[in-house]
Amino acid sequence: MADDLFKALADPTRRTILDELTERSGQTLFEICARLSMKHRLGISRQAVSQHLAVLEAAGLVRTRREGRYKFHDLNTAPLRQITERWLGPDSPAPEESTP
């Protein structure tokens, strides 16, 4: 699961999609495409955005739900919490400063 998560986070376009879902969860593909185009000036096709969303969904970062003919995309931060708990547990010592 961690491999899928890191793969999903590695791409800047997918991180931008996550930023948009953080700002407003529950968007349709059309809404996400419009925000990427207008706000971020990304000239990316609906098919490409759909493929990015599929990668994010496979990593567990995006959940989808259908209402009628619409498909809504919601942010799921649970996988990110699992990663932080893996390395930044509650009893982890404070990071030491490196000396040059």
MOHUTA-V665234 format. One line per field, one symbol per residue. ss: DSSP state (H for helix, E for strand, C for the rest). A space follows every 10 residues. Layout:
ss = ???
This chain:
ss = CHHHHHHHHH CHHHHHHHHH HHHCCCECHH HHHHHHHHHH CCCCCHHHHH HHHHHHHHCC CEEEEEECCE EEEEECCHHH HHHHHHHCCC CCCCCCCCCC
